[in-house]
Amino acid sequence: MMKDIALIYMGGTFGCVGDPLAPMSADLFIPKLEQLLTDQPFIQYYCAPVIKDSSACTATDWLELVQFIQNLQSEQQIQHFVIIHGTDTLSYASAVLAHFMGNSAHIVLTGSQYPLLNAEGDAQREFSDAMDNLSFALASVTQCNAGVYLAFHQQLIHAQTALKQHTTELNAFTGLDAHIAIQANQQSHQVTADDIAKALDFNCMSLMMQPIDLVQQFNNLKNILAYPPHFLFLQGFGTGNLAVNPEIVDFINQLYAKGCISVLTTQVPFGATDQRYAIAEWVHDCKILLNESYGHADLYAKALKMYLQYDTVEQWHAHWYD
């Protein structure tokens, strides 16, 4: 028996028209999408709570999406979801949904590098990956195990591991294949209005460290002390190697005292941090955490969830490796 699929439209290049490209109103776009998918009667069409260019999306937008999905689960008993999302922050959206939905539903996100419709908006675009990606996502969502995935260019990958690897090519995303078992979050988190309100204040910062003199490195860092974020991601080199001096170690401890937790990660797209080198000995002597996530978007999603679950820097530090 075919299963009902909730197709949720959240904007992005997929639904753009004109020259230059601009979003078509969802009220106009979704009926056109329905006309192109008349052979799939089990789809139920929905507008996401927020429809915007994905480069403008933030944690609150993705939490509202999670809440919307969870409401459809409880009210409509739908368990299969395909989400159309812009590609700019598609990896972030994928990671947030993975952390907050766990394996409580079958969810596939997708998008496109080119619009579905032509400039006039009255027919399919002659050259586009939109329908191919959407058809693949719809076919995948009823076949995959419960969890959150990204479907793009005939690849189905674990959402937590998604990384946008090219700005314009059709093969835009990479990550771990959905058939590979990973250490994924399996527990869902029921998103509340309080979570969404609290997320408005969520603040994290990522610094890609450069190979400069340590004095200059410290001068760049100390400016953060005046207005520290909740989480500071320090992107080191290689397996997370980062040269420091006593001033930088003290800076990290001062941030902790001000309610900011520092996380040591790497600039390298794939592979975990590794503390086997002597240069990493300093991490044992200060209040810094190590990144065990699958990538930067996954790290962002983990920090967001930690921020919503716990209220103090001490709790974030204590529960980071749970």
Buried (B, 14 or more C-beta within 10 A) or exposed (E): EEEBBBBBBBBBBBBBBBEEEEBBEBEEBBEBBEEBBEEBEEBBBBBBBBBBBBEEBBBBBBBBBBBBBBEBBEEEEBBBBBBBBBBBBBBBBBBBBBBBBBBBBBBBBBBBBBBBBBBEBEEEBEEBBBBBBBBBBBBBBBEBEBBBBBBBBEBBBBBBBBBBEEEEEBEBBBBBEBEEEBEBBEEBBEBEEEBBEBBEEBEBBBBEBEEEEEEEBBEEBEEBEEEBBBBBBBBBBBBBBBBBEEBBBEBBBBBBEEEBBBBBBBEBEEEBBEBEEEBBEBBEEBBBBBBBBBBBBBBBBBBBBBBBEBEEBEEBBEEBEE
